[in-house]
Amino acid sequence: QDRNNHRCQQQQDTGSRRCRVLLMNTFFYTKLSSNGGYNYKAVKRWTKKNKLAKRGLNDIETIFEFDKFIFPVHVNGIHWCCGCVNFKRKRIEYFDSMNGSANMFFKTMRKFVTDEFKDKLNNDTARYKLEWSEWSTEDNKSKYPQQQNGYDCGVFTSKCADWISDDLYPDYTQQDMTMFRKRMVVEIVRGKTLDF
């Protein structure tokens, strides 16, 4: 999140336009879909203006002002995928390195966006026009890179969030995972992401 905030500030200074993103932690979707159901109440505070301000997003009032809302999805407690509400393209996106089903994910996120619209904007179409007939879903099954083992899903998910936050489509492969793991260790030790 800090890297995206920094890049957006740099773009503002130079007049260029960069993808504006809100990245959520691993608990977001787990809380939202607790016990296989739907629990908006568990996460509705997470996107309030004061919570966004604490993350350095002082000029943002609702998630509808972002280009993308990105978060990890923990599937059945054993597998990680990446989820994205792409407000810019009006699309709910799912990235699974093992090509699992996204049907429940799409239903859950559609409910979430609808509830956010009601809760944060009081259905105010002057501030944001939420017209589901203009939206689509994308499970990325034919395009997203696939893992060749049973343990790299977390790295695939982390890198996916990283790439799509920069408005890039992931085109890495299983062979890149060792390098990505080493880079992630360096980033954790340094306490910041690398920009190369």
GUPA-86757 format. One record per residue: residue in three letters; x, y negated, z negated of N, C-alpha, C in turn. Coordinates in Angstrom, 3 decimals, always signed. Layout:
BEGIN
('Ala'; (X; Y; Z); (X; Y; Z); (X; Y; Z))
...
This chain:
BEGIN
('Gln'; (+0.836; +1.190; +0.000); (+0.000; +0.000; +0.000); (+0.878; -1.250; +0.000))
('Asp'; (+1.934; -1.236; -0.824); (+2.813; -2.400; -0.898); (+3.456; -2.721; +0.447))
('Arg'; (+3.887; -1.670; +1.162); (+4.509; -1.893; +2.474); (+3.516; -2.532; +3.439))
('Asn'; (+2.275; -2.038; +3.450); (+1.275; -2.616; +4.343); (+0.978; -4.062; +3.961))
('Asn'; (+0.856; -4.338; +2.665); (+0.628; -5.719; +2.211); (+1.765; -6.624; +2.668))
('His'; (+3.014; -6.145; +2.509); (+4.191; -6.925; +2.912); (+4.190; -7.173; +4.420))
('Arg'; (+3.899; -6.137; +5.201); (+3.877; -6.290; +6.657); (+2.761; -7.246; +7.093))
('Cys'; (+1.625; -7.184; +6.425); (+0.523; -8.089; +6.774); (+0.896; -9.529; +6.445))
('Gln'; (+1.629; -9.737; +5.351); (+2.088; -11.088; +5.000); (+3.088; -11.587; +6.045))
('Gln'; (+3.995; -10.719; +6.471); (+4.963; -11.088; +7.505); (+4.259; -11.473; +8.798))
('Gln'; (+3.241; -10.704; +9.176); (+2.520; -11.003; +10.411); (+1.803; -12.331; +10.304))
('Gln'; (+1.278; -12.634; +9.117); (+0.582; -13.901; +8.918); (+1.559; -15.061; +9.127))
('Asp'; (+2.780; -14.872; +8.627); (+3.804; -15.905; +8.757); (+4.217; -16.116; +10.210))
('Thr'; (+4.188; -15.035; +11.011); (+4.617; -15.151; +12.409); (+3.458; -15.311; +13.384))
('Gly'; (+2.227; -15.156; +12.887); (+1.057; -15.311; +13.753); (+0.672; -14.059; +14.513))
('Ser'; (+1.347; -12.933; +14.247); (+0.992; -11.686; +14.928); (-0.111; -10.970; +14.150))
('Arg'; (-0.693; -9.931; +14.740); (-1.796; -9.196; +14.098); (-1.377; -7.764; +13.831))
('Arg'; (-1.442; -7.363; +12.603); (-1.081; -6.011; +12.201); (-2.286; -5.315; +11.580))
('Cys'; (-2.318; -4.024; +11.607); (-3.405; -3.237; +11.051); (-3.498; -3.471; +9.535))
('Arg'; (-4.656; -3.894; +9.066); (-4.888; -4.152; +7.636); (-5.513; -2.906; +7.023))
('Val'; (-4.851; -2.336; +6.003); (-5.204; -1.017; +5.498); (-5.372; -1.016; +3.983))
('Leu'; (-6.311; -0.207; +3.510); (-6.409; +0.111; +2.088); (-6.124; +1.600; +1.951))
('Leu'; (-5.073; +1.921; +1.187); (-4.697; +3.306; +0.947); (-5.133; +3.696; -0.462))
('Met'; (-5.863; +4.777; -0.566); (-6.342; +5.259; -1.865); (-5.476; +6.430; -2.343))
('Asn'; (-5.566; +6.723; -3.643); (-4.764; +7.806; -4.203); (-5.461; +9.165; -4.048))
('Thr'; (-4.804; +10.201; -4.541); (-5.286; +11.564; -4.374); (-6.583; +11.839; -5.118))
('Phe'; (-6.937; +11.012; -6.087); (-8.149; +11.252; -6.864); (-9.415; +10.728; -6.190))
('Phe'; (-9.277; +9.817; -5.225); (-10.452; +9.171; -4.638); (-11.461; +10.180; -4.086))
('Tyr'; (-11.057; +10.943; -3.092); (-12.016; +11.856; -2.462); (-12.423; +12.982; -3.406))
('Thr'; (-11.498; +13.419; -4.250); (-11.814; +14.466; -5.218); (-12.930; +14.006; -6.155))
('Lys'; (-12.845; +12.784; -6.646); (-13.895; +12.237; -7.519); (-15.198; +12.037; -6.740))
('Leu'; (-15.084; +11.500; -5.536); (-16.264; +11.229; -4.716); (-17.045; +12.502; -4.406))
('Ser'; (-16.337; +13.583; -4.162); (-16.987; +14.840; -3.765); (-16.917; +15.888; -4.874))
('Ser'; (-16.888; +15.462; -6.121); (-16.697; +16.380; -7.243); (-17.699; +17.534; -7.239))
('Asn'; (-17.159; +18.715; -7.495); (-17.934; +19.966; -7.556); (-18.723; +20.240; -6.273))
('Gly'; (-18.169; +19.872; -5.136); (-18.818; +20.134; -3.861); (-20.018; +19.258; -3.574))
('Gly'; (-20.248; +18.264; -4.418); (-21.396; +17.377; -4.240); (-20.975; +15.991; -3.794))
('Tyr'; (-21.707; +15.003; -4.281); (-21.429; +13.616; -3.928); (-21.635; +12.766; -5.175))
('Asn'; (-20.627; +11.953; -5.533); (-20.690; +11.159; -6.746); (-20.128; +9.756; -6.510))
('Tyr'; (-20.908; +8.903; -5.895); (-20.470; +7.536; -5.614); (-20.149; +6.774; -6.893))
('Lys'; (-20.916; +7.030; -7.919); (-20.731; +6.332; -9.196); (-19.302; +6.511; -9.734))
('Ala'; (-18.675; +7.643; -9.453); (-17.327; +7.928; -9.939); (-16.258; +7.047; -9.304))
('Val'; (-16.545; +6.470; -8.124); (-15.520; +5.681; -7.421); (-15.957; +4.261; -7.077))
('Lys'; (-17.189; +3.890; -7.355); (-17.686; +2.587; -6.886); (-16.888; +1.409; -7.446))
('Arg'; (-16.331; +1.549; -8.647); (-15.515; +0.475; -9.234); (-14.171; +0.316; -8.520))
('Trp'; (-13.698; +1.370; -7.879); (-12.363; +1.385; -7.290); (-12.198; +0.377; -6.161))
('Thr'; (-13.286; -0.067; -5.562); (-13.199; -0.985; -4.422); (-13.794; -2.363; -4.744))
('Lys'; (-13.944; -2.657; -6.023); (-14.429; -3.995; -6.399); (-13.335; -5.026; -6.132))
('Lys'; (-13.749; -6.258; -5.957); (-12.816; -7.330; -5.619); (-11.674; -7.436; -6.632))
('Asn'; (-11.984; -7.352; -7.930); (-10.924; -7.483; -8.932); (-9.940; -6.313; -8.880))
('Lys'; (-10.409; -5.120; -8.521); (-9.510; -3.970; -8.371); (-8.610; -4.151; -7.144))
('Leu'; (-9.165; -4.690; -6.072); (-8.366; -4.951; -4.876); (-7.315; -6.023; -5.165))
('Ala'; (-7.696; -7.035; -5.933); (-6.756; -8.108; -6.286); (-5.579; -7.560; -7.092))
('Lys'; (-5.828; -6.595; -7.964); (-4.754; -5.984; -8.754); (-3.758; -5.241; -7.865))
('Arg'; (-4.180; -4.904; -6.660); (-3.301; -4.207; -5.710); (-2.653; -5.182; -4.732))
('Gly'; (-2.757; -6.478; -5.039); (-2.140; -7.490; -4.186); (-2.996; -7.917; -3.014))
('Leu'; (-4.271; -7.599; -3.055); (-5.180; -7.909; -1.948); (-6.146; -9.012; -2.380))
('Asn'; (-5.597; -10.147; -2.736); (-6.371; -11.252; -3.307); (-7.379; -11.862; -2.347))
('Asp'; (-7.121; -11.781; -1.062); (-8.000; -12.414; -0.075); (-9.078; -11.474; +0.459))
('Ile'; (-9.188; -10.278; -0.117); (-10.152; -9.279; +0.349); (-11.262; -9.119; -0.688))
('Glu'; (-12.502; -9.114; -0.209); (-13.639; -8.930; -1.119); (-14.239; -7.536; -1.045))
('Thr'; (-14.254; -6.934; +0.141); (-14.838; -5.598; +0.313); (-13.994; -4.777; +1.286))
('Ile'; (-14.235; -3.477; +1.298); (-13.492; -2.612; +2.217); (-13.818; -2.895; +3.677))
('Phe'; (-14.923; -3.568; +3.922); (-15.341; -3.840; +5.299); (-14.452; -4.872; +5.993))
('Glu'; (-13.561; -5.494; +5.232); (-12.620; -6.468; +5.800); (-11.328; -5.805; +6.269))
('Phe'; (-11.159; -4.527; +5.962); (-9.977; -3.795; +6.398); (-10.192; -3.214; +7.789))
('Asp'; (-9.085; -2.926; +8.457); (-9.148; -2.181; +9.709); (-9.357; -0.699; +9.413))
('Lys'; (-8.656; -0.230; +8.354); (-8.728; +1.186; +8.008); (-8.725; +1.377; +6.494))
('Phe'; (-9.415; +2.426; +6.080); (-9.499; +2.862; +4.687); (-9.012; +4.305; +4.692))
('Ile'; (-7.803; +4.555; +4.137); (-7.120; +5.839; +4.298); (-6.924; +6.524; +2.945))
('Phe'; (-7.070; +7.844; +2.918); (-6.949; +8.570; +1.655); (-6.679; +10.050; +1.914))
('Pro'; (-5.994; +10.722; +0.958); (-5.814; +12.162; +1.067); (-7.087; +12.896; +0.664))
('Val'; (-7.297; +14.052; +1.256); (-8.468; +14.889; +0.968); (-7.955; +16.246; +0.479))
('His'; (-8.331; +16.604; -0.750); (-7.925; +17.895; -1.306); (-9.037; +18.903; -1.020))
('Val'; (-8.739; +19.882; -0.184); (-9.735; +20.850; +0.269); (-9.652; +22.118; -0.586))
('Asn'; (-10.735; +22.419; -1.286); (-10.840; +23.630; -2.110); (-9.687; +23.805; -3.107))
('Gly'; (-9.040; +22.706; -3.477); (-7.966; +22.761; -4.458); (-6.685; +23.419; -3.971))
('Ile'; (-6.582; +23.698; -2.659); (-5.391; +24.404; -2.153); (-4.770; +23.791; -0.895))
('His'; (-5.418; +22.816; -0.297); (-4.940; +22.294; +0.986); (-5.173; +20.784; +1.033))
('Trp'; (-4.239; +20.049; +1.644); (-4.353; +18.595; +1.776); (-4.566; +18.196; +3.230))
('Cys'; (-5.463; +17.256; +3.440); (-5.731; +16.661; +4.756); (-5.747; +15.148; +4.581))
('Cys'; (-5.873; +14.436; +5.670); (-5.933; +12.975; +5.613); (-7.282; +12.505; +6.168))
('Gly'; (-7.910; +11.610; +5.433); (-9.175; +11.029; +5.868); (-9.018; +9.545; +6.140))
('Cys'; (-9.827; +9.038; +7.050); (-9.747; +7.620; +7.393); (-11.119; +7.112; +7.834))
('Val'; (-11.504; +5.982; +7.254); (-12.651; +5.256; +7.783); (-12.034; +4.133; +8.606))
('Asn'; (-12.193; +4.227; +9.906); (-11.592; +3.275; +10.827); (-12.652; +2.221; +11.167))
('Phe'; (-12.649; +1.131; +10.401); (-13.637; +0.072; +10.617); (-13.406; -0.641; +11.947))
('Lys'; (-12.157; -0.726; +12.341); (-11.803; -1.400; +13.594); (-12.431; -0.710; +14.801))
('Arg'; (-12.387; +0.629; +14.807); (-12.930; +1.398; +15.923); (-14.298; +2.007; +15.622))
('Lys'; (-14.829; +1.719; +14.425); (-16.129; +2.252; +13.987); (-16.156; +3.772; +14.142))
('Arg'; (-15.222; +4.390; +13.402); (-15.072; +5.834; +13.522); (-14.613; +6.417; +12.182))
('Ile'; (-15.177; +7.551; +11.805); (-14.700; +8.290; +10.639); (-13.787; +9.386; +11.177))
('Glu'; (-12.554; +9.426; +10.658); (-11.529; +10.303; +11.219); (-11.025; +11.297; +10.177))
('Tyr'; (-10.724; +12.505; +10.645); (-10.240; +13.579; +9.778); (-9.040; +14.224; +10.445))
('Phe'; (-7.956; +14.380; +9.689); (-6.719; +14.938; +10.216); (-6.342; +16.150; +9.369))
('Asp'; (-6.481; +17.346; +9.933); (-6.220; +18.585; +9.210); (-5.166; +19.386; +9.954))
('Ser'; (-4.035; +19.624; +9.308); (-2.930; +20.347; +9.941); (-3.184; +21.855; +10.041))
('Met'; (-4.381; +22.297; +9.595); (-4.767; +23.702; +9.758); (-6.133; +23.818; +10.447))
('Asn'; (-6.598; +22.733; +11.042); (-7.829; +22.698; +11.844); (-9.084; +23.202; +11.129))
('Gly'; (-9.245; +22.827; +9.867); (-10.453; +23.208; +9.139); (-11.655; +22.385; +9.576))
('Ser'; (-12.812; +22.758; +9.073); (-14.052; +22.067; +9.422); (-14.145; +20.709; +8.720))
('Ala'; (-14.625; +19.722; +9.428); (-14.761; +18.371; +8.885); (-16.217; +17.977; +8.637))
('Asn'; (-17.147; +18.855; +8.848); (-18.572; +18.505; +8.756); (-18.957; +17.902; +7.416))
('Met'; (-18.595; +18.541; +6.327); (-18.944; +18.034; +4.996); (-18.240; +16.699; +4.732))
('Phe'; (-17.001; +16.587; +5.171); (-16.248; +15.343; +5.026); (-16.982; +14.190; +5.709))
('Phe'; (-17.433; +14.401; +6.941); (-18.135; +13.343; +7.669); (-19.411; +12.919; +6.958))
('Lys'; (-20.174; +13.876; +6.451); (-21.409; +13.553; +5.719); (-21.107; +12.750; +4.460))
('Thr'; (-20.097; +13.184; +3.726); (-19.713; +12.503; +2.483); (-19.265; +11.072; +2.763))
('Met'; (-18.446; +10.883; +3.766); (-17.917; +9.542; +4.033); (-18.978; +8.613; +4.615))
('Arg'; (-19.891; +9.163; +5.357); (-20.993; +8.342; +5.860); (-21.850; +7.834; +4.692))
('Lys'; (-22.114; +8.711; +3.726); (-22.842; +8.302; +2.522); (-22.061; +7.235; +1.757))
('Phe'; (-20.751; +7.456; +1.632); (-19.913; +6.510; +0.904); (-19.958; +5.122; +1.541))
('Val'; (-19.757; +5.054; +2.845); (-19.769; +3.755; +3.528); (-21.139; +3.090; +3.377))
('Thr'; (-22.193; +3.854; +3.489); (-23.546; +3.312; +3.308); (-23.722; +2.774; +1.891))
('Asp'; (-23.271; +3.527; +0.893); (-23.383; +3.076; -0.496); (-22.529; +1.844; -0.763))
('Glu'; (-21.344; +1.783; -0.166); (-20.500; +0.584; -0.304); (-21.203; -0.636; +0.293))
('Phe'; (-21.821; -0.434; +1.428); (-22.542; -1.519; +2.105); (-23.679; -2.040; +1.221))
('Lys'; (-24.399; -1.125; +0.598); (-25.488; -1.524; -0.304); (-24.947; -2.188; -1.566))
('Asp'; (-23.938; -1.573; -2.166); (-23.421; -2.038; -3.449); (-22.620; -3.333; -3.347))
('Lys'; (-21.714; -3.424; -2.392); (-20.810; -4.575; -2.312); (-21.367; -5.717; -1.466))
('Leu'; (-22.210; -5.399; -0.483); (-22.722; -6.440; +0.420); (-24.240; -6.606; +0.356))
('Asn'; (-24.893; -5.825; -0.484); (-26.359; -5.882; -0.587); (-27.039; -5.798; +0.781))
('Asn'; (-26.505; -4.931; +1.649); (-27.035; -4.746; +3.013); (-27.021; -6.027; +3.845))
('Asp'; (-26.116; -6.948; +3.539); (-26.048; -8.240; +4.222); (-25.401; -8.085; +5.609))
('Thr'; (-26.210; -8.019; +6.641); (-25.699; -7.840; +7.999); (-25.029; -9.092; +8.554))
('Ala'; (-25.157; -10.212; +7.866); (-24.439; -11.413; +8.292); (-22.949; -11.280; +7.960))
('Arg'; (-22.627; -10.518; +6.911); (-21.234; -10.323; +6.511); (-20.591; -9.125; +7.212))
('Tyr'; (-21.389; -8.091; +7.456); (-20.904; -6.923; +8.184); (-22.117; -6.202; +8.769))
('Lys'; (-22.002; -5.816; +10.004); (-23.106; -5.109; +10.653); (-22.803; -3.616; +10.645))
('Leu'; (-23.489; -2.888; +9.768); (-23.321; -1.444; +9.700); (-24.443; -0.795; +10.490))
('Glu'; (-24.110; -0.411; +11.699); (-25.084; +0.216; +12.607); (-24.525; +1.586; +12.975))
('Trp'; (-25.019; +2.642; +12.317); (-24.453; +3.973; +12.504); (-24.529; +4.463; +13.951))
('Ser'; (-25.434; +3.954; +14.731); (-25.518; +4.382; +16.135); (-24.292; +3.934; +16.930))
('Glu'; (-23.540; +2.970; +16.407); (-22.320; +2.486; +17.063); (-21.071; +3.238; +16.590))
('Trp'; (-21.220; +4.091; +15.606); (-20.091; +4.809; +15.013); (-19.960; +6.209; +15.601))
('Ser'; (-18.752; +6.761; +15.481); (-18.496; +8.135; +15.901); (-17.648; +8.835; +14.836))
('Thr'; (-17.462; +10.129; +15.018); (-16.575; +10.902; +14.158); (-15.506; +11.543; +15.033))
('Glu'; (-14.349; +11.774; +14.438); (-13.248; +12.389; +15.179); (-12.523; +13.361; +14.254))
('Asp'; (-12.570; +14.657; +14.587); (-11.882; +15.643; +13.750); (-10.450; +15.914; +14.215))
('Asn'; (-10.064; +15.364; +15.342); (-8.698; +15.438; +15.865); (-8.187; +16.863; +16.074))
('Lys'; (-9.067; +17.819; +16.193); (-8.649; +19.224; +16.300); (-7.779; +19.506; +17.517))
('Ser'; (-8.040; +18.853; +18.599); (-7.276; +19.157; +19.813); (-5.960; +18.387; +19.903))
('Lys'; (-5.757; +17.421; +18.994); (-4.586; +16.555; +19.126); (-3.624; +16.570; +17.945))
('Tyr'; (-4.150; +16.676; +16.725); (-3.320; +16.497; +15.540); (-2.318; +17.643; +15.383))
('Pro'; (-1.046; +17.334; +15.044); (-0.027; +18.374; +14.873); (-0.434; +19.423; +13.832))
('Gln'; (-0.069; +20.658; +14.099); (-0.430; +21.771; +13.212); (+0.794; +22.313; +12.483))
('Gln'; (+0.600; +22.620; +11.209); (+1.689; +23.208; +10.433); (+1.815; +24.685; +10.774))
('Gln'; (+3.030; +25.193; +10.645); (+3.309; +26.589; +10.986); (+3.591; +27.434; +9.741))
('Asn'; (+3.280; +26.880; +8.570); (+3.488; +27.616; +7.323); (+2.347; +27.267; +6.367))
('Gly'; (+2.409; +27.775; +5.149); (+1.330; +27.551; +4.198); (+1.652; +26.533; +3.128))
('Tyr'; (+2.705; +25.722; +3.316); (+3.093; +24.808; +2.241); (+3.419; +23.375; +2.665))
('Asp'; (+3.351; +23.034; +3.906); (+3.700; +21.672; +4.344); (+2.512; +20.727; +4.496))
('Cys'; (+1.323; +21.124; +4.074); (+0.143; +20.276; +4.286); (+0.284; +18.906; +3.610))
('Gly'; (+0.920; +18.862; +2.443); (+1.104; +17.585; +1.752); (+1.987; +16.624; +2.524))
('Val'; (+3.042; +17.145; +3.136); (+3.933; +16.301; +3.940); (+3.214; +15.848; +5.204))
('Phe'; (+2.494; +16.751; +5.849); (+1.698; +16.369; +7.024); (+0.718; +15.252; +6.659))
('Thr'; (+0.053; +15.388; +5.515); (-0.932; +14.400; +5.087); (-0.279; +13.058; +4.778))
('Ser'; (+0.827; +13.075; +4.046); (+1.534; +11.833; +3.707); (+2.010; +11.106; +4.954))
('Lys'; (+2.597; +11.857; +5.873); (+3.099; +11.238; +7.093); (+1.958; +10.757; +7.985))
('Cys'; (+0.862; +11.483; +7.990); (-0.299; +11.041; +8.759); (-0.780; +9.684; +8.244))
('Ala'; (-0.941; +9.553; +6.932); (-1.367; +8.277; +6.345); (-0.387; +7.174; +6.711))
('Asp'; (+0.893; +7.497; +6.657); (+1.942; +6.536; +7.008); (+1.793; +6.081; +8.462))
('Trp'; (+1.643; +7.023; +9.372); (+1.568; +6.682; +10.793); (+0.285; +5.935; +11.135))
('Ile'; (-0.857; +6.425; +10.665); (-2.104; +5.760; +11.053); (-2.251; +4.398; +10.379))
('Ser'; (-1.547; +4.191; +9.253); (-1.578; +2.858; +8.631); (-0.832; +1.844; +9.501))
('Asp'; (+0.070; +2.330; +10.322); (+0.770; +1.464; +11.289); (+0.094; +1.482; +12.653))
('Asp'; (-1.112; +2.025; +12.708); (-1.906; +2.125; +13.930); (-1.215; +2.972; +15.001))
('Leu'; (-0.503; +4.009; +14.547); (+0.157; +4.953; +15.442); (-0.549; +6.298; +15.336))
('Tyr'; (-0.586; +7.051; +16.419); (-1.152; +8.395; +16.330); (-0.021; +9.375; +16.014))
('Pro'; (-0.206; +10.234; +15.006); (+0.856; +11.179; +14.629); (+1.240; +12.102; +15.781))
('Asp'; (+2.531; +12.132; +16.097); (+2.985; +13.049; +17.146); (+4.226; +13.818; +16.695))
('Tyr'; (+4.389; +13.956; +15.389); (+5.491; +14.738; +14.856); (+5.137; +16.227; +14.954))
('Thr'; (+6.091; +17.069; +14.582); (+5.872; +18.518; +14.645); (+6.337; +19.157; +13.345))
('Gln'; (+6.140; +20.449; +13.251); (+6.600; +21.220; +12.097); (+8.101; +21.029; +11.895))
('Gln'; (+8.841; +20.912; +12.988); (+10.292; +20.789; +12.898); (+10.728; +19.480; +12.216))
('Asp'; (+9.863; +18.490; +12.153); (+10.196; +17.217; +11.511); (+10.028; +17.242; +9.989))
('Met'; (+9.417; +18.283; +9.460); (+9.054; +18.293; +8.036); (+10.258; +18.250; +7.104))
('Thr'; (+11.344; +18.928; +7.443); (+12.534; +18.909; +6.584); (+13.080; +17.490; +6.474))
('Met'; (+13.181; +16.800; +7.587); (+13.663; +15.423; +7.576); (+12.701; +14.526; +6.798))
('Phe'; (+11.392; +14.716; +6.984); (+10.390; +13.917; +6.260); (+10.495; +14.148; +4.756))
('Arg'; (+10.706; +15.401; +4.342); (+10.844; +15.701; +2.917); (+12.054; +14.968; +2.329))
('Lys'; (+13.187; +15.008; +3.031); (+14.400; +14.324; +2.553); (+14.166; +12.828; +2.451))
('Arg'; (+13.520; +12.277; +3.439); (+13.231; +10.845; +3.431); (+12.309; +10.477; +2.260))
('Met'; (+11.304; +11.321; +2.003); (+10.380; +11.064; +0.901); (+11.110; +11.073; -0.443))
('Val'; (+12.092; +11.959; -0.601); (+12.887; +11.994; -1.836); (+13.622; +10.670; -2.011))
('Val'; (+14.242; +10.187; -0.944); (+14.956; +8.909; -1.004); (+13.986; +7.782; -1.382))
('Glu'; (+12.802; +7.772; -0.782); (+11.816; +6.736; -1.071); (+11.353; +6.797; -2.526))
('Ile'; (+11.167; +7.990; -3.043); (+10.753; +8.146; -4.439); (+11.855; +7.661; -5.372))
('Val'; (+13.102; +8.055; -5.104); (+14.230; +7.640; -5.940); (+14.407; +6.124; -5.905))
('Arg'; (+14.283; +5.522; -4.730); (+14.437; +4.064; -4.588); (+13.216; +3.286; -5.061))
('Gly'; (+12.073; +3.965; -5.133); (+10.851; +3.301; -5.578); (+10.216; +2.429; -4.517))
('Lys'; (+10.554; +2.664; -3.258); (+9.935; +1.908; -2.155); (+10.081; +2.688; -0.858))
('Thr'; (+9.205; +2.374; +0.088); (+9.254; +3.066; +1.374); (+10.328; +2.460; +2.270))
('Leu'; (+10.812; +3.260; +3.177); (+11.828; +2.827; +4.129); (+11.146; +2.385; +5.408))
('Asp'; (+11.689; +1.396; +6.063); (+11.070; +0.860; +7.271); (+11.809; +1.252; +8.549))
('Phe'; (+12.398; +2.409; +8.580); (+13.070; +2.839; +9.816); (+12.513; +4.137; +10.288))
